[in-house]
Amino acid sequence: MKIKKAVIPAAGFGTRMLPITRAQPKEMLPVVHKPVIQYVVEEAYYSGIREILIITGKHKRAIEDHFDRNELPKKDRFSEELEKILEEVDIYFVRQREQKGLGDAVRYAEAFVGDEPFALLLGDNITIPSCTKMLIDVFNRYKSPAIAVEEVPSEKVQFHGVIRGFEVEKGIYKIEDMVEKPRIEEAPSNIAILGRYILTSEIFDYLRVLEPGYDGEIQLTDALRLMCRDLEVYGMLYNGKRYDIGNKLEWLKANVEIALSDEELGREFREWLANLR
């Protein structure tokens, strides 16, 4: 089935980015020319998706305002690109009433999704090149849910959902189990979930019966763990660049690396860095 819908959770507090996020959503932090969430919406759009639900929370009104039509008389090329996307995409918003975890946020998408497969993109992650487009290809090959994964250093497994599985072809894993933020000595592997998914509507059945897990929250990883026991779920090893903008160091890296490759700013920025003392 064609993936026509995307869900973008963007309701988190952004506590790792304080005090920057005291008055603005982390998803609106600038990365060179655009806020983070614009990269995410563009990723969905260029993957062929034309219906997007953004799940927000308190103090996130700036996200909705950003995707309103802009009446400014002069527009730069990045705003013009966004205006073109907004002409072709329907963007909807729903507010998570209480901060109860990613799994709880995803539950708000059930009415929007219906019985269709959908893309799930975390609103504070940038992937270059588009991870979602690659995942859609995996979903179409295997006709089963597909999750993007990446290899991480063993000391970082405690910050991620981590899978256990086996390779069915190069870079594609059949997932047998997964655990949210395990201790290093208990991690089943160093292959971590990175925040891009193609899921089927069955995920809502598993979310509905979940009890709070890690940190007292409804964890999407726990629902996926149950799903793996009943359905085939695959992991796609992503070898591109992924930036977690919920982390200050990654936010800085994203700005530097994306600026260096930018056709407008890259040359001068590179020269400035080379002369930096």
PyMOL commands that set and color helices and strands:
alter all, ss='L'
color gray80, all
select helices_A, chain A and resi 15-17+20-22+26-28+36-46+61-66+77-88+102-107+110-113+131-142+154-159+184-186+203-208+214-216+220-230+248-260+266-274
alter helices_A, ss='H'
color red, helices_A
select strands_A, chain A and resi 5-9+30-31+34-35+51-56+90-95+118-121+125-128+146-151+161-169+172-180+191-199+234-237+241-244
alter strands_A, ss='S'
color yellow, strands_A
deselect
rebuild
show_as cartoon
